[in-house]
Amino acid sequence: MSTTPAYTPISCSFYDELEARATTGQPCTLTYRTEPDTPPSTYHGTIQDLFLKDKVEYLRLADGFELRLDALVAVDDKELRNYC
């Protein structure tokens, strides 16, 4: 039995924000939460790739850091909750 939570897709508009940063190589600050009801963490880097693995969307930074997209809270000043 898997303890990994089911993936919740992010909004297409927010995905477009991520793609724009990946395309331009613009460094960004990711704010994310890997566990519910915990304080968010931050990570700074350049998005190198957006990819799908086992029906879950991820991003990969240039330094190899990977994150499920549904863990994102914000990228720079853009908060995921403000996108539909």
C-alpha positions in Angstrom: 0.0 0.0 0.0 1.4 3.4 -1.0 1.6 6.3 1.5 2.1 8.9 -1.2 -0.9 11.2 -1.5 -2.9 11.2 -4.7 -1.7 13.9 -7.1 -3.8 17.0 -7.5 -3.0 18.8 -10.8 -2.2 22.5 -10.6 -4.0 25.1 -12.7 -2.9 25.5 -16.3 -2.3 29.2 -15.8 0.2 28.5 -13.0 1.8 25.8 -15.1 2.3 28.5 -17.8 4.2 30.6 -15.2 6.5 27.7 -14.6 7.0 27.1 -18.3 7.9 30.8 -18.9 10.6 30.6 -16.2 12.0 27.4 -17.6 12.1 28.8 -21.1 13.8 32.0 -20.1 16.2 30.4 -17.6 15.0 33.0 -15.0 16.1 32.1 -11.5 13.2 31.9 -9.1 12.3 31.2 -5.5 10.0 28.2 -4.9 7.8 28.1 -1.8 6.5 24.6 -1.2 4.9 22.4 1.4 5.5 18.6 1.3 3.4 17.8 4.3 0.0 19.4 5.1 -0.3 21.8 8.0 3.5 22.4 8.2 5.3 25.7 7.6 6.4 26.1 3.9 10.0 25.8 2.8 11.8 27.8 0.2 14.3 26.8 -2.5 16.1 29.1 -5.0 17.1 27.9 -8.4 16.5 27.8 -12.1 13.8 25.5 -13.5 15.4 23.2 -16.1 12.6 20.8 -16.8 8.9 20.2 -16.2 8.0 16.5 -16.6 5.6 13.7 -15.9 6.5 10.6 -14.0 3.9 8.0 -13.0 1.1 10.4 -13.9 2.5 13.0 -11.5 3.9 16.4 -12.7 7.3 17.5 -11.4 9.8 20.3 -11.9 13.5 19.8 -11.9 15.9 22.7 -11.1 19.3 23.0 -12.7 21.0 21.7 -9.6 18.9 18.5 -9.7 16.3 19.4 -7.0 12.9 17.9 -8.0 9.5 18.8 -6.6 6.0 17.6 -7.2 4.0 20.5 -8.7 1.1 20.0 -6.2 3.6 20.8 -3.4 4.0 24.3 -4.7 2.6 27.2 -2.7 4.2 30.0 -4.8 6.9 30.9 -7.3 8.4 34.2 -6.6 5.5 36.5 -5.9 2.9 34.4 -7.7 0.8 32.3 -5.3 -0.8 29.1 -6.7 -4.0 29.8 -4.8 -4.6 32.9 -6.9 -4.8 30.8 -10.1 -7.8 28.8 -11.3 
